[in-house]
Amino acid sequence: MKIFKTKVELKSYLNSQDEGRVISFIPTMGALHNGHLSLISQAKQNSDLVVCSIFVNPTQFNNSEDLEKYPRTLDEDLRALRYIKCDVVYLPAISDLYNENEQVKQFQYNGLDEFMEGKGRRGHFDGVATVVEKLFRIINPNIAYFGQKDIQQLQIIKHITKQLNLDIEIIGVPTIREESGLAMSSRNKRLSESDLEKATLIYKTLVFIKENKYKYSVEKLKDFCVEKFERHADLDLEYLEIVSLKNLQPIKKYNEKGDNVACIAATINSVRLIDNIIF
Ligand code: AMP
């Protein structure tokens, strides 16, 4: 496995590859778990060279405590990447990607950022899009893999890739979960056993929505689920939205199968978790 710390070395290595090799790219912030590894496994099946980046991108955090406490487990991450035979790892320092005092770029998202993460975490998607564009331009992959766990991010990346006219196929990969149903997340590392158990309410609620969509209207189902959270004082619900997968706008009536997504963000012991279900 090749490890590069600078874009200059990484680019020169990628440029030395034979033309026609299919390059896949998986951007991550590290503290890798089986969710990340499933993106890499899928990339390995569909390409000749798999590049993974580990970079905790400061511009996408709007909460300095969240950035500071973000788990960093580089040695374990590299062990896991070697084990699954990732070909190339890019570990940039902040200065390799950003100039001093550089501001994030402003993107147009066609309303995809209006609700959920875009509403609760102002500037978050400009930070994500800024770093993903930089990484795309350095690596110039044929395919990039993103998790459906961050469904709004996935849709936004598909949108800006088109907008920037980049010839990169964006593939969304289903969410990998713990046995309890809890979506795997680097932030789960900050939770105690008892918090992990309590956090399962998030996925249970999403499944409940999927299974009860014909029994209740969208509004009733939302109200009912919000009440469920109110009965669990440890879990602070930030939002519960049912939106169209295509435009991420809240729906009043269910769309056709596969175009409805229920999305939740909730905080437990200062750890913010998100999850969603497509139905
Ligand atoms: P992160 O390191 O959190 O920025 O995530 C890097 C990539 O892994 C993103 O595309 C995430 O959507 C994806 N990812 C994170 N958690 C999961 C999961 N549980 N299942 C599948 N993909 C995931």
Boltz pocket constraint, residues with backbone or C-beta under 6 A from the ligand:
constraints:
  - pocket:
      binder: B
      contacts: [[A, 27], [A, 28], [A, 29], [A, 30], [A, 34], [A, 35], [A, 36], [A, 38], [A, 39], [A, 145], [A, 146], [A, 147], [A, 148], [A, 149], [A, 150], [A, 173], [A, 174], [A, 175], [A, 176], [A, 177], [A, 183], [A, 184], [A, 185], [A, 186]]
      max_distance: 6.0
